[in-house]
Amino acid sequence: MTPQQTVPRYAFIKAGWHADIVNRAYDGFTQIIPPERVDVFDVPGAFEMPLMARDLATTGRYVAIAAAALVVDGGIYRHDFVAQAVVDGLMRVGLDTGVPILSVSLTPHQFQDTDHHIAIYAEHFVQKGREAAQAALMISKTRESLTA
């Protein structure tokens, strides 16, 4: 990075459903990337993440965008359609805008709203947040080397 360039910024989108678990992904993300370099955006649910990611990507402010959600199996198979639409939408945003979009979205088939499952998935989201941050740094560094 040259002296004229600013410090890279990252966006982190959080879906509101199961926020107690999803917010933990941000905790993991900011263990790797300092929170002062991350702008946080809340959306109602996973389905709204691709639109928000597109809007953020087109601003040109972010070197990467992470999006976190927990899409659970409510017994009516809707979760499969939502999860697929979200992943496809996030991928399309990245390809269309050239901004890396990282998914921290999980779709467990056996989630139950119990203390045990909440604890397991909360800790898993911390790890997934770390992995997303590491991926954001790696892809940014690799892409920078292409222009050097």
N, CA, C and O atoms as a GROMACS GRO file, in nm:
protein
  592
    1MET      N    1   0.083  -0.117   0.000
    1MET     CA    2   0.000   0.000   0.000
    1MET      C    3   0.088   0.125   0.000
    1MET      O    4   0.180   0.136   0.081
    2THR      N    5   0.060   0.217  -0.089
    2THR     CA    6   0.139   0.339  -0.095
    2THR      C    7   0.090   0.437   0.011
    2THR      O    8  -0.020   0.421   0.063
    3PRO      N    9   0.171   0.540   0.044
    3PRO     CA   10   0.130   0.637   0.146
    3PRO      C   11   0.001   0.710   0.110
    3PRO      O   12  -0.071   0.754   0.199
    4GLN      N   13  -0.029   0.724  -0.019
    4GLN     CA   14  -0.150   0.794  -0.060
    4GLN      C   15  -0.276   0.711  -0.036
    4GLN      O   16  -0.385   0.767  -0.024
    5GLN      N   17  -0.263   0.580  -0.028
    5GLN     CA   18  -0.378   0.494  -0.010
    5GLN      C   19  -0.422   0.495   0.136
    5GLN      O   20  -0.341   0.511   0.227
    6THR      N   21  -0.550   0.478   0.155
    6THR     CA   22  -0.604   0.474   0.291
    6THR      C   23  -0.596   0.332   0.345
    6THR      O   24  -0.572   0.236   0.271
    7VAL      N   25  -0.617   0.321   0.473
    7VAL     CA   26  -0.619   0.190   0.537
    7VAL      C   27  -0.741   0.113   0.484
    7VAL      O   28  -0.851   0.169   0.479
    8PRO      N   29  -0.723  -0.013   0.446
    8PRO     CA   30  -0.836  -0.089   0.391
    8PRO      C   31  -0.950  -0.103   0.492
    8PRO      O   32  -0.928  -0.120   0.612
    9ARG      N   33  -1.072  -0.096   0.440
    9ARG     CA   34  -1.192  -0.110   0.523
    9ARG      C   35  -1.267  -0.235   0.479
    9ARG      O   36  -1.262  -0.277   0.364
   10TYR      N   37  -1.337  -0.290   0.574
   10TYR     CA   38  -1.415  -0.412   0.554
   10TYR      C   39  -1.557  -0.386   0.601
   10TYR      O   40  -1.579  -0.310   0.696
   11ALA      N   41  -1.653  -0.449   0.536
   11ALA     CA   42  -1.792  -0.442   0.579
   11ALA      C   43  -1.832  -0.578   0.635
   11ALA      O   44  -1.789  -0.682   0.586
   12PHE      N   45  -1.915  -0.575   0.737
   12PHE     CA   46  -1.964  -0.697   0.798
   12PHE      C   47  -2.115  -0.685   0.811
   12PHE      O   48  -2.165  -0.597   0.882
   13ILE      N   49  -2.187  -0.774   0.742
   13ILE     CA   50  -2.333  -0.775   0.743
   13ILE      C   51  -2.380  -0.885   0.838
   13ILE      O   52  -2.333  -0.998   0.831
   14LYS      N   53  -2.474  -0.850   0.925
   14LYS     CA   54  -2.527  -0.949   1.020
   14LYS      C   55  -2.678  -0.960   1.003
   14LYS      O   56  -2.750  -0.860   1.005
   15ALA      N   57  -2.725  -1.083   0.987
   15ALA     CA   58  -2.869  -1.108   0.982
   15ALA      C   59  -2.925  -1.111   1.123
   15ALA      O   60  -2.860  -1.159   1.216
   16GLY      N   61  -3.046  -1.058   1.139
   16GLY     CA   62  -3.106  -1.044   1.271
   16GLY      C   63  -3.160  -1.172   1.334
   16GLY      O   64  -3.166  -1.183   1.456
   17TRP      N   65  -3.200  -1.268   1.252
   17TRP     CA   66  -3.250  -1.393   1.309
   17TRP      C   67  -3.137  -1.463   1.383
   17TRP      O   68  -3.027  -1.477   1.331
   18HIS      N   69  -3.164  -1.507   1.504
   18HIS     CA   70  -3.065  -1.575   1.589
   18HIS      C   71  -2.942  -1.486   1.611
   18HIS      O   72  -2.828  -1.533   1.606
   19ALA      N   73  -2.968  -1.359   1.636
   19ALA     CA   74  -2.859  -1.261   1.652
   19ALA      C   75  -2.761  -1.299   1.762
   19ALA      O   76  -2.642  -1.269   1.752
   20ASP      N   77  -2.809  -1.365   1.867
   20ASP     CA   78  -2.719  -1.405   1.976
   20ASP      C   79  -2.609  -1.498   1.926
   20ASP      O   80  -2.500  -1.501   1.982
   21ILE      N   81  -2.637  -1.574   1.824
   21ILE     CA   82  -2.538  -1.665   1.764
   21ILE      C   83  -2.462  -1.594   1.652
   21ILE      O   84  -2.340  -1.598   1.647
   22VAL      N   85  -2.536  -1.530   1.563
   22VAL     CA   86  -2.476  -1.467   1.445
   22VAL      C   87  -2.375  -1.358   1.484
   22VAL      O   88  -2.271  -1.344   1.420
   23ASN      N   89  -2.404  -1.283   1.588
   23ASN     CA   90  -2.314  -1.176   1.631
   23ASN      C   91  -2.177  -1.229   1.670
   23ASN      O   92  -2.078  -1.154   1.666
   24ARG      N   93  -2.169  -1.353   1.706
   24ARG     CA   94  -2.041  -1.412   1.744
   24ARG      C   95  -1.945  -1.420   1.626
   24ARG      O   96  -1.823  -1.422   1.644
   25ALA      N   97  -1.998  -1.426   1.504
   25ALA     CA   98  -1.911  -1.427   1.386
   25ALA      C   99  -1.835  -1.295   1.377
   25ALA      O  100  -1.717  -1.294   1.341
   26TYR      N  101  -1.901  -1.186   1.411
   26TYR     CA  102  -1.833  -1.056   1.414
   26TYR      C  103  -1.722  -1.058   1.519
   26TYR      O  104  -1.614  -1.003   1.496
   27ASP      N  105  -1.748  -1.120   1.634
   27ASP     CA  106  -1.645  -1.131   1.738
   27ASP      C  107  -1.521  -1.200   1.683
   27ASP      O  108  -1.409  -1.153   1.705
   28GLY      N  109  -1.540  -1.310   1.612
   28GLY     CA  110  -1.426  -1.381   1.552
   28GLY      C  111  -1.358  -1.299   1.444
   28GLY      O  112  -1.235  -1.296   1.436
   29PHE      N  113  -1.436  -1.232   1.362
   29PHE     CA  114  -1.382  -1.150   1.252
   29PHE      C  115  -1.291  -1.042   1.308
   29PHE      O  116  -1.183  -1.018   1.254
   30THR      N  117  -1.334  -0.977   1.416
   30THR     CA  118  -1.257  -0.867   1.472
   30THR      C  119  -1.146  -0.914   1.566
   30THR      O  120  -1.074  -0.831   1.622
   31GLN      N  121  -1.130  -1.043   1.583
   31GLN     CA  122  -1.010  -1.095   1.648
   31GLN      C  123  -0.893  -1.092   1.551
   31GLN      O  124  -0.777  -1.092   1.592
   32ILE      N  125  -0.922  -1.089   1.421
   32ILE     CA  126  -0.820  -1.090   1.316
   32ILE      C  127  -0.804  -0.951   1.254
   32ILE      O  128  -0.692  -0.903   1.234
   33ILE      N  129  -0.915  -0.887   1.222
   33ILE     CA  130  -0.915  -0.753   1.163
   33ILE      C  131  -0.965  -0.656   1.269
   33ILE      O  132  -1.073  -0.676   1.325
   34PRO      N  133  -0.889  -0.551   1.298
   34PRO     CA  134  -0.929  -0.458   1.405
   34PRO      C  135  -1.068  -0.399   1.382
   34PRO      O  136  -1.101  -0.360   1.270
   35PRO      N  137  -1.149  -0.392   1.487
   35PRO     CA  138  -1.286  -0.342   1.471
   35PRO      C  139  -1.296  -0.201   1.414
   35PRO      O  140  -1.395  -0.167   1.350
   36GLU      N  141  -1.193  -0.119   1.435
   36GLU     CA  142  -1.198   0.017   1.380
   36GLU      C  143  -1.185   0.018   1.228
   36GLU      O  144  -1.204   0.123   1.166
   37ARG      N  145  -1.153  -0.095   1.167
   37ARG     CA  146  -1.146  -0.106   1.021
   37ARG      C  147  -1.268  -0.176   0.963
   37ARG      O  148  -1.273  -0.204   0.843
   38VAL      N  149  -1.367  -0.206   1.048
   38VAL     CA  150  -1.485  -0.282   1.006
   38VAL      C  151  -1.611  -0.200   1.030
   38VAL      O  152  -1.636  -0.155   1.142
   39ASP      N  153  -1.690  -0.181   0.925
   39ASP     CA  154  -1.821  -0.118   0.938
   39ASP      C  155  -1.926  -0.229   0.944
   39ASP      O  156  -1.922  -0.323   0.865
   40VAL      N  157  -2.018  -0.218   1.038
   40VAL     CA  158  -2.119  -0.323   1.062
   40VAL      C  159  -2.254  -0.276   1.012
   40VAL      O  160  -2.295  -0.161   1.032
   41PHE      N  161  -2.324  -0.368   0.946
   41PHE     CA  162  -2.456  -0.340   0.892
   41PHE      C  163  -2.550  -0.454   0.929
   41PHE      O  164  -2.520  -0.572   0.906
   42ASP      N  165  -2.663  -0.420   0.987
   42ASP     CA  166  -2.763  -0.519   1.026
   42ASP      C  167  -2.873  -0.525   0.922
   42ASP      O  168  -2.916  -0.422   0.869
   43VAL      N  169  -2.918  -0.646   0.893
   43VAL     CA  170  -3.032  -0.668   0.804
   43VAL      C  171  -3.129  -0.761   0.876
   43VAL      O  172  -3.089  -0.832   0.969
   44PRO      N  173  -3.256  -0.763   0.835
   44PRO     CA  174  -3.353  -0.847   0.906
   44PRO      C  175  -3.319  -0.996   0.906
   44PRO      O  176  -3.325  -1.061   1.011
   45GLY      N  177  -3.284  -1.048   0.791
   45GLY     CA  178  -3.254  -1.192   0.781
   45GLY      C  179  -3.154  -1.219   0.671
   45GLY      O  180  -3.105  -1.126   0.606
   46ALA      N  181  -3.126  -1.346   0.650
   46ALA     CA  182  -3.026  -1.387   0.551
   46ALA      C  183  -3.064  -1.344   0.410
   46ALA      O  184  -2.978  -1.306   0.331
   47PHE      N  185  -3.192  -1.350   0.378
   47PHE     CA  186  -3.238  -1.321   0.243
   47PHE      C  187  -3.204  -1.179   0.198
   47PHE      O  188  -3.190  -1.153   0.079
   48GLU      N  189  -3.190  -1.088   0.294
   48GLU     CA  190  -3.160  -0.949   0.261
   48GLU      C  191  -3.010  -0.922   0.246
   48GLU      O  192  -2.972  -0.813   0.204
   49MET      N  193  -2.927  -1.017   0.277
   49MET     CA  194  -2.782  -0.994   0.273
   49MET      C  195  -2.728  -0.966   0.133
   49MET      O  196  -2.646  -0.875   0.120
   50PRO      N  197  -2.767  -1.038   0.029
   50PRO     CA  198  -2.709  -1.008  -0.103
   50PRO      C  199  -2.736  -0.865  -0.151
   50PRO      O  200  -2.648  -0.802  -0.210
   51LEU      N  201  -2.856  -0.815  -0.126
   51LEU     CA  202  -2.887  -0.677  -0.168
   51LEU      C  203  -2.799  -0.578  -0.092
   51LEU      O  204  -2.745  -0.484  -0.151
   52MET      N  205  -2.786  -0.597   0.039
   52MET     CA  206  -2.700  -0.508   0.118
   52MET      C  207  -2.555  -0.519   0.072
   52MET      O  208  -2.484  -0.419   0.062
   53ALA      N  209  -2.510  -0.642   0.045
   53ALA     CA  210  -2.373  -0.662  -0.002
   53ALA      C  211  -2.350  -0.589  -0.134
   53ALA      O  212  -2.246  -0.526  -0.154
   54ARG      N  213  -2.447  -0.596  -0.223
   54ARG     CA  214  -2.434  -0.526  -0.352
   54ARG      C  215  -2.424  -0.375  -0.330
   54ARG      O  216  -2.339  -0.308  -0.389
   55ASP      N  217  -2.512  -0.322  -0.245
   55ASP     CA  218  -2.510  -0.178  -0.219
   55ASP      C  219  -2.377  -0.135  -0.159
   55ASP      O  220  -2.323  -0.030  -0.196
   56LEU      N  221  -2.325  -0.214  -0.068
   56LEU     CA  222  -2.196  -0.181  -0.005
   56LEU      C  223  -2.081  -0.195  -0.105
   56LEU      O  224  -1.992  -0.110  -0.108
   57ALA      N  225  -2.084  -0.300  -0.184
   57ALA     CA  226  -1.976  -0.323  -0.281
   57ALA      C  227  -1.967  -0.211  -0.384
   57ALA      O  228  -1.857  -0.173  -0.424
   58THR      N  229  -2.080  -0.158  -0.425
   58THR     CA  230  -2.078  -0.055  -0.528
   58THR      C  231  -2.032   0.080  -0.476
   58THR      O  232  -2.009   0.172  -0.555
   59THR      N  233  -2.017   0.096  -0.344
   59THR     CA  234  -1.967   0.223  -0.291
   59THR      C  235  -1.817   0.239  -0.317
   59THR      O  236  -1.767   0.351  -0.321
   60GLY      N  237  -1.745   0.129  -0.336
   60GLY     CA  238  -1.601   0.135  -0.355
   60GLY      C  239  -1.524   0.155  -0.225
   60GLY      O  240  -1.402   0.175  -0.229
   61ARG      N  241  -1.591   0.151  -0.112
   61ARG     CA  242  -1.526   0.175   0.018
   61ARG      C  243  -1.457   0.053   0.077
   61ARG      O  244  -1.370   0.066   0.163
   62TYR      N  245  -1.496  -0.068   0.032
   62TYR     CA  246  -1.455  -0.189   0.102
   62TYR      C  247  -1.371  -0.281   0.015
   62TYR      O  248  -1.400  -0.301  -0.103
   63VAL      N  249  -1.265  -0.336   0.075
   63VAL     CA  250  -1.182  -0.433   0.002
   63VAL      C  251  -1.243  -0.572   0.009
   63VAL      O  252  -1.211  -0.658  -0.073
   64ALA      N  253  -1.331  -0.594   0.107
   64ALA     CA  254  -1.403  -0.722   0.118
   64ALA      C  255  -1.523  -0.701   0.209
   64ALA      O  256  -1.526  -0.611   0.293
   65ILE      N  257  -1.623  -0.787   0.189
   65ILE     CA  258  -1.746  -0.781   0.266
   65ILE      C  259  -1.777  -0.921   0.317
   65ILE      O  260  -1.777  -1.017   0.240
   66ALA      N  261  -1.804  -0.933   0.447
   66ALA     CA  262  -1.845  -1.060   0.505
   66ALA      C  263  -1.994  -1.051   0.540
   66ALA      O  264  -2.042  -0.945   0.580
   67ALA      N  265  -2.064  -1.161   0.524
   67ALA     CA  266  -2.207  -1.165   0.555
   67ALA      C  267  -2.236  -1.289   0.639
   67ALA      O  268  -2.202  -1.400   0.600
   68ALA      N  269  -2.300  -1.268   0.755
   68ALA     CA  270  -2.322  -1.377   0.849
   68ALA      C  271  -2.471  -1.397   0.877
   68ALA      O  272  -2.546  -1.302   0.898
   69ALA      N  273  -2.511  -1.525   0.875
   69ALA     CA  274  -2.650  -1.561   0.906
   69ALA      C  275  -2.657  -1.706   0.949
   69ALA      O  276  -2.571  -1.788   0.917
   70LEU      N  277  -2.761  -1.736   1.023
   70LEU     CA  278  -2.793  -1.874   1.060
   70LEU      C  279  -2.932  -1.902   1.004
   70LEU      O  280  -3.031  -1.844   1.048
   71VAL      N  281  -2.939  -1.993   0.908
   71VAL     CA  282  -3.065  -2.030   0.844
   71VAL      C  283  -3.100  -2.170   0.893
   71VAL      O  284  -3.036  -2.268   0.854
   72VAL      N  285  -3.201  -2.179   0.978
   72VAL     CA  286  -3.231  -2.308   1.039
   72VAL      C  287  -3.344  -2.380   0.968
   72VAL      O  288  -3.429  -2.320   0.903
   73ASP      N  289  -3.343  -2.509   0.984
   73ASP     CA  290  -3.445  -2.597   0.928
   73ASP      C  291  -3.568  -2.589   1.018
   73ASP      O  292  -3.570  -2.644   1.128
   74GLY      N  293  -3.670  -2.522   0.969
   74GLY     CA  294  -3.794  -2.510   1.046
   74GLY      C  295  -3.891  -2.622   1.017
   74GLY      O  296  -4.006  -2.617   1.063
   75GLY      N  297  -3.849  -2.724   0.943
   75GLY     CA  298  -3.934  -2.838   0.916
   75GLY      C  299  -4.020  -2.826   0.792
   75GLY      O  300  -4.098  -2.916   0.762
   76ILE      N  301  -4.007  -2.716   0.718
   76ILE     CA  302  -4.089  -2.700   0.598
   76ILE      C  303  -4.004  -2.683   0.472
   76ILE      O  304  -4.057  -2.647   0.367
   77TYR      N  305  -3.877  -2.709   0.481
   77TYR     CA  306  -3.783  -2.706   0.368
   77TYR      C  307  -3.759  -2.567   0.311
   77TYR      O  308  -3.684  -2.554   0.214
   78ARG      N  309  -3.818  -2.464   0.367
   78ARG     CA  310  -3.794  -2.328   0.320
   78ARG      C  311  -3.648  -2.291   0.335
   78ARG      O  312  -3.593  -2.217   0.253
   79HIS      N  313  -3.583  -2.340   0.439
   79HIS     CA  314  -3.444  -2.305   0.466
   79HIS      C  315  -3.352  -2.341   0.350
   79HIS      O  316  -3.257  -2.269   0.323
   80ASP      N  317  -3.380  -2.451   0.282
   80ASP     CA  318  -3.297  -2.490   0.168
   80ASP      C  319  -3.302  -2.385   0.058
   80ASP      O  320  -3.199  -2.351  -0.001
   81PHE      N  321  -3.422  -2.334   0.030
   81PHE     CA  322  -3.438  -2.234  -0.075
   81PHE      C  323  -3.372  -2.102  -0.035
   81PHE      O  324  -3.306  -2.037  -0.116
   82VAL      N  325  -3.392  -2.063   0.090
   82VAL     CA  326  -3.332  -1.939   0.139
   82VAL      C  327  -3.180  -1.949   0.134
   82VAL      O  328  -3.113  -1.860   0.083
   83ALA      N  329  -3.126  -2.057   0.188
   83ALA     CA  330  -2.981  -2.074   0.192
   83ALA      C  331  -2.921  -2.071   0.051
   83ALA      O  332  -2.819  -2.006   0.029
   84GLN      N  333  -2.983  -2.139  -0.042
   84GLN     CA  334  -2.932  -2.142  -0.180
   84GLN      C  335  -2.940  -2.003  -0.244
   84GLN      O  336  -2.846  -1.961  -0.311
   85ALA      N  337  -3.052  -1.934  -0.222
   85ALA     CA  338  -3.066  -1.800  -0.278
   85ALA      C  339  -2.962  -1.704  -0.221
   85ALA      O  340  -2.907  -1.621  -0.293
   86VAL      N  341  -2.935  -1.716  -0.093
   86VAL     CA  342  -2.838  -1.628  -0.027
   86VAL      C  343  -2.698  -1.654  -0.082
   86VAL      O  344  -2.629  -1.559  -0.120
   87VAL      N  345  -2.657  -1.778  -0.087
   87VAL     CA  346  -2.522  -1.810  -0.136
   87VAL      C  347  -2.508  -1.770  -0.282
   87VAL      O  348  -2.406  -1.712  -0.320
   88ASP      N  349  -2.609  -1.800  -0.364
   88ASP     CA  350  -2.603  -1.761  -0.505
   88ASP      C  351  -2.598  -1.609  -0.519
   88ASP      O  352  -2.521  -1.556  -0.599
   89GLY      N  353  -2.679  -1.539  -0.440
   89GLY     CA  354  -2.682  -1.393  -0.446
   89GLY      C  355  -2.550  -1.332  -0.404
   89GLY      O  356  -2.501  -1.239  -0.470
   90LEU      N  357  -2.491  -1.382  -0.296
   90LEU     CA  358  -2.363  -1.330  -0.251
   90LEU      C  359  -2.253  -1.354  -0.354
   90LEU      O  360  -2.170  -1.267  -0.379
   91MET      N  361  -2.253  -1.472  -0.413
   91MET     CA  362  -2.154  -1.502  -0.517
   91MET      C  363  -2.171  -1.408  -0.637
   91MET      O  364  -2.073  -1.358  -0.692
   92ARG      N  365  -2.295  -1.387  -0.676
   92ARG     CA  366  -2.321  -1.299  -0.790
   92ARG      C  367  -2.273  -1.157  -0.762
   92ARG      O  368  -2.215  -1.093  -0.850
   93VAL      N  369  -2.296  -1.108  -0.641
   93VAL     CA  370  -2.249  -0.974  -0.606
   93VAL      C  371  -2.098  -0.966  -0.622
   93VAL      O  372  -2.046  -0.870  -0.680
   94GLY      N  373  -2.027  -1.065  -0.571
   94GLY     CA  374  -1.881  -1.064  -0.584
   94GLY      C  375  -1.836  -1.066  -0.728
   94GLY      O  376  -1.746  -0.991  -0.766
   95LEU      N  377  -1.896  -1.150  -0.808
   95LEU     CA  378  -1.858  -1.160  -0.948
   95LEU      C  379  -1.894  -1.033  -1.026
   95LEU      O  380  -1.818  -0.988  -1.111
   96ASP      N  381  -2.011  -0.977  -0.996
   96ASP     CA  382  -2.056  -0.857  -1.069
   96ASP      C  383  -1.978  -0.732  -1.030
   96ASP      O  384  -1.956  -0.645  -1.115
   97THR      N  385  -1.936  -0.722  -0.904
   97THR     CA  386  -1.871  -0.599  -0.858
   97THR      C  387  -1.720  -0.610  -0.848
   97THR      O  388  -1.651  -0.508  -0.846
   98GLY      N  389  -1.668  -0.730  -0.841
   98GLY     CA  390  -1.524  -0.749  -0.822
   98GLY      C  391  -1.480  -0.735  -0.678
   98GLY      O  392  -1.360  -0.739  -0.650
   99VAL      N  393  -1.574  -0.717  -0.586
   99VAL     CA  394  -1.541  -0.708  -0.444
   99VAL      C  395  -1.562  -0.846  -0.382
   99VAL      O  396  -1.669  -0.904  -0.397
  100PRO      N  397  -1.462  -0.899  -0.313
  100PRO     CA  398  -1.479  -1.030  -0.250
  100PRO      C  399  -1.592  -1.027  -0.146
  100PRO      O  400  -1.596  -0.940  -0.058
  101ILE      N  401  -1.682  -1.122  -0.158
  101ILE     CA  402  -1.794  -1.136  -0.064
  101ILE      C  403  -1.776  -1.270   0.006
  101ILE      O  404  -1.773  -1.375  -0.059
  102LEU      N  405  -1.766  -1.267   0.137
  102LEU     CA  406  -1.739  -1.388   0.215
  102LEU      C  407  -1.863  -1.427   0.293
  102LEU      O  408  -1.921  -1.345   0.365
  103SER      N  409  -1.904  -1.551   0.277
  103SER     CA  410  -2.023  -1.600   0.346
  103SER      C  411  -1.986  -1.669   0.476
  103SER      O  412  -1.905  -1.761   0.479
  104VAL      N  413  -2.048  -1.623   0.583
  104VAL     CA  414  -2.038  -1.687   0.713
  104VAL      C  415  -2.179  -1.732   0.747
  104VAL      O  416  -2.230  -1.708   0.857
  105SER      N  417  -2.241  -1.798   0.651
  105SER     CA  418  -2.380  -1.841   0.666
  105SER      C  419  -2.385  -1.992   0.681
  105SER      O  420  -2.330  -2.067   0.601
  106LEU      N  421  -2.452  -2.034   0.786
  106LEU     CA  422  -2.464  -2.177   0.813
  106LEU      C  423  -2.610  -2.218   0.808
  106LEU      O  424  -2.699  -2.141   0.843
  107THR      N  425  -2.633  -2.341   0.763
  107THR     CA  426  -2.767  -2.397   0.753
  107THR      C  427  -2.770  -2.534   0.820
  107THR      O  428  -2.771  -2.637   0.752
  108PRO      N  429  -2.773  -2.537   0.953
  108PRO     CA  430  -2.775  -2.667   1.021
  108PRO      C  431  -2.912  -2.733   1.006
  108PRO      O  432  -3.015  -2.667   1.015
  109HIS      N  433  -2.910  -2.863   0.985
  109HIS     CA  434  -3.036  -2.938   0.974
  109HIS      C  435  -3.085  -2.987   1.109
  109HIS      O  436  -3.199  -3.032   1.121
  110GLN      N  437  -3.001  -2.980   1.210
  110GLN     CA  438  -3.039  -3.033   1.339
  110GLN      C  439  -3.040  -2.928   1.451
  110GLN      O  440  -3.026  -2.964   1.568
  111PHE      N  441  -3.054  -2.801   1.418
  111PHE     CA  442  -3.052  -2.697   1.520
  111PHE      C  443  -3.180  -2.700   1.602
  111PHE      O  444  -3.290  -2.708   1.549
  112GLN      N  445  -3.162  -2.692   1.733
  112GLN     CA  446  -3.274  -2.676   1.826
  112GLN      C  447  -3.240  -2.560   1.917
  112GLN      O  448  -3.125  -2.544   1.957
  113ASP      N  449  -3.338  -2.482   1.951
  113ASP     CA  450  -3.318  -2.363   2.032
  113ASP      C  451  -3.299  -2.401   2.180
  113ASP      O  452  -3.381  -2.367   2.266
  114THR      N  453  -3.190  -2.473   2.206
  114THR     CA  454  -3.156  -2.515   2.342
  114THR      C  455  -3.023  -2.451   2.380
  114THR      O  456  -2.946  -2.412   2.293
  115ASP      N  457  -2.996  -2.442   2.508
  115ASP     CA  458  -2.870  -2.385   2.553
  115ASP      C  459  -2.751  -2.459   2.492
  115ASP      O  460  -2.651  -2.398   2.454
  116HIS      N  461  -2.763  -2.590   2.483
  116HIS     CA  462  -2.654  -2.672   2.428
  116HIS      C  463  -2.625  -2.636   2.282
  116HIS      O  464  -2.510  -2.610   2.247
  117HIS      N  465  -2.728  -2.633   2.198
  117HIS     CA  466  -2.708  -2.601   2.056
  117HIS      C  467  -2.665  -2.456   2.037
  117HIS      O  468  -2.581  -2.427   1.953
  118ILE      N  469  -2.723  -2.367   2.114
  118ILE     CA  470  -2.684  -2.226   2.104
  118ILE      C  471  -2.536  -2.211   2.134
  118ILE      O  472  -2.465  -2.139   2.062
  119ALA      N  473  -2.487  -2.276   2.237
  119ALA     CA  474  -2.345  -2.268   2.274
  119ALA      C  475  -2.256  -2.327   2.164
  119ALA      O  476  -2.153  -2.268   2.130
  120ILE      N  477  -2.295  -2.440   2.109
  120ILE     CA  478  -2.216  -2.503   2.004
  120ILE      C  479  -2.207  -2.413   1.881
  120ILE      O  480  -2.098  -2.390   1.829
  121TYR      N  481  -2.320  -2.362   1.835
  121TYR     CA  482  -2.320  -2.280   1.714
  121TYR      C  483  -2.259  -2.143   1.738
  121TYR      O  484  -2.197  -2.087   1.647
  122ALA      N  485  -2.274  -2.087   1.856
  122ALA     CA  486  -2.211  -1.959   1.887
  122ALA      C  487  -2.059  -1.971   1.876
  122ALA      O  488  -1.994  -1.886   1.816
  123GLU      N  489  -2.004  -2.077   1.934
  123GLU     CA  490  -1.859  -2.096   1.927
  123GLU      C  491  -1.815  -2.125   1.782
  123GLU      O  492  -1.710  -2.079   1.739
  124HIS      N  493  -1.896  -2.198   1.709
  124HIS     CA  494  -1.866  -2.227   1.569
  124HIS      C  495  -1.864  -2.097   1.488
  124HIS      O  496  -1.780  -2.081   1.398
  125PHE      N  497  -1.954  -2.006   1.518
  125PHE     CA  498  -1.958  -1.878   1.446
  125PHE      C  499  -1.835  -1.794   1.476
  125PHE      O  500  -1.787  -1.722   1.388
  126VAL      N  501  -1.782  -1.801   1.597
  126VAL     CA  502  -1.658  -1.730   1.627
  126VAL      C  503  -1.548  -1.779   1.533
  126VAL      O  504  -1.477  -1.700   1.472
  127GLN      N  505  -1.535  -1.910   1.521
  127GLN     CA  506  -1.434  -1.968   1.433
  127GLN      C  507  -1.458  -1.930   1.287
  127GLN      O  508  -1.364  -1.896   1.216
  128LYS      N  509  -1.583  -1.936   1.244
  128LYS     CA  510  -1.615  -1.899   1.105
  128LYS      C  511  -1.586  -1.752   1.079
  128LYS      O  512  -1.545  -1.715   0.969
  129GLY      N  513  -1.607  -1.667   1.179
  129GLY     CA  514  -1.572  -1.525   1.166
  129GLY      C  515  -1.424  -1.506   1.147
  129GLY      O  516  -1.380  -1.426   1.065
  130ARG      N  517  -1.345  -1.581   1.225
  130ARG     CA  518  -1.198  -1.575   1.210
  130ARG      C  519  -1.158  -1.618   1.070
  130ARG      O  520  -1.076  -1.554   1.004
  131GLU      N  521  -1.216  -1.728   1.025
  131GLU     CA  522  -1.183  -1.780   0.892
  131GLU      C  523  -1.219  -1.679   0.782
  131GLU      O  524  -1.145  -1.664   0.686
  132ALA      N  525  -1.332  -1.612   0.797
  132ALA     CA  526  -1.371  -1.511   0.698
  132ALA      C  527  -1.272  -1.396   0.697
  132ALA      O  528  -1.237  -1.346   0.590
  133ALA      N  529  -1.227  -1.353   0.814
  133ALA     CA  530  -1.129  -1.244   0.822
  133ALA      C  531  -0.997  -1.286   0.757
  133ALA      O  532  -0.937  -1.209   0.682
  134GLN      N  533  -0.953  -1.407   0.786
  134GLN     CA  534  -0.830  -1.456   0.724
  134GLN      C  535  -0.843  -1.463   0.572
  134GLN      O  536  -0.750  -1.429   0.500
  135ALA      N  537  -0.959  -1.508   0.525
  135ALA     CA  538  -0.983  -1.515   0.381
  135ALA      C  539  -0.985  -1.375   0.320
  135ALA      O  540  -0.931  -1.354   0.212
  136ALA      N  541  -1.047  -1.279   0.390
  136ALA     CA  542  -1.052  -1.141   0.340
  136ALA      C  543  -0.911  -1.084   0.326
  136ALA      O  544  -0.880  -1.021   0.225
  137LEU      N  545  -0.827  -1.107   0.425
  137LEU     CA  546  -0.689  -1.058   0.418
  137LEU      C  547  -0.611  -1.126   0.307
  137LEU      O  548  -0.535  -1.062   0.234
  138MET      N  549  -0.631  -1.257   0.294
  138MET     CA  550  -0.557  -1.332   0.192
  138MET      C  551  -0.597  -1.290   0.051
  138MET      O  552  -0.511  -1.266  -0.034
  139ILE      N  553  -0.727  -1.281   0.026
  139ILE     CA  554  -0.770  -1.246  -0.109
  139ILE      C  555  -0.731  -1.102  -0.142
  139ILE      O  556  -0.698  -1.072  -0.257
  140SER      N  557  -0.734  -1.014  -0.044
  140SER     CA  558  -0.693  -0.875  -0.067
  140SER      C  559  -0.545  -0.868  -0.102
  140SER      O  560  -0.505  -0.797  -0.194
  141LYS      N  561  -0.464  -0.941  -0.028
  141LYS     CA  562  -0.319  -0.943  -0.053
  141LYS      C  563  -0.290  -1.002  -0.191
  141LYS      O  564  -0.207  -0.949  -0.266
  142THR      N  565  -0.356  -1.110  -0.224
  142THR     CA  566  -0.334  -1.174  -0.354
  142THR      C  567  -0.376  -1.081  -0.467
  142THR      O  568  -0.304  -1.069  -0.567
  143ARG      N  569  -0.489  -1.016  -0.453
  143ARG     CA  570  -0.536  -0.925  -0.558
  143ARG      C  571  -0.445  -0.804  -0.571
  143ARG      O  572  -0.422  -0.755  -0.682
  144GLU      N  573  -0.392  -0.754  -0.458
  144GLU     CA  574  -0.296  -0.644  -0.462
  144GLU      C  575  -0.172  -0.682  -0.540
  144GLU      O  576  -0.118  -0.601  -0.616
  145SER      N  577  -0.126  -0.805  -0.523
  145SER     CA  578  -0.004  -0.850  -0.592
  145SER      C  579  -0.025  -0.857  -0.743
  145SER      O  580   0.072  -0.851  -0.818
  146LEU      N  581  -0.146  -0.869  -0.789
  146LEU     CA  582  -0.174  -0.874  -0.932
  146LEU      C  583  -0.150  -0.740  -0.998
  146LEU      O  584  -0.120  -0.733  -1.117
  147THR      N  585  -0.164  -0.631  -0.920
  147THR     CA  586  -0.147  -0.498  -0.977
  147THR      C  587  -0.010  -0.440  -0.947
  147THR      O  588   0.024  -0.331  -0.995
  148ALA      N  589   0.070  -0.511  -0.869
  148ALA     CA  590   0.203  -0.457  -0.832
  148ALA      C  591   0.304  -0.479  -0.943
  148ALA      O  592   0.420  -0.440  -0.929
   0.00000   0.00000   0.00000
